[in-house]
Amino acid sequence: MANASRYVIWAQRDAHSVFGPATNPVARDGSLLAFNDKARAHEECDRLNAHMGNPHVRYSIKRASLGRRSQTAA
């Protein structure tokens, strides 16, 4: 499973926002909002964008690789 992928939902806030530009992964219930299926990730992203009342924030997906972690501590 070294080449497995997940699709993470990201929020992008544009420069016209009161708080300035930012890009962050979306967390729900303390964990990343991620899907194993790309189609499901797109469905959730579309749902979030459709119900968004803030014109300065948009949602998208990014692929995250689930590679093996190194055994050495950083």
Steps between C-alpha positions, in 0.01 A plus 500: 500500500801729458347670193147549638342844479240699683326815382502783753262798491679836518363849562654792310436851626577777251692823559180707519400330824526706820753244624704485178588203283541150645482136398423233759374143509147470636455319832173347614461351847873533564628323189566593139204490267638236262361228275644187340276554197562801275135519392380520862757771569370701203141455620586635846703785353210596271258484794721728709540751217124502429413581861780751556378847591846658493610614152866506609525129585497209253555128556705261288659158530865400506638152470703382799734206464499246783861394466681305767638699790867492583602322820748776594378787716534851362 
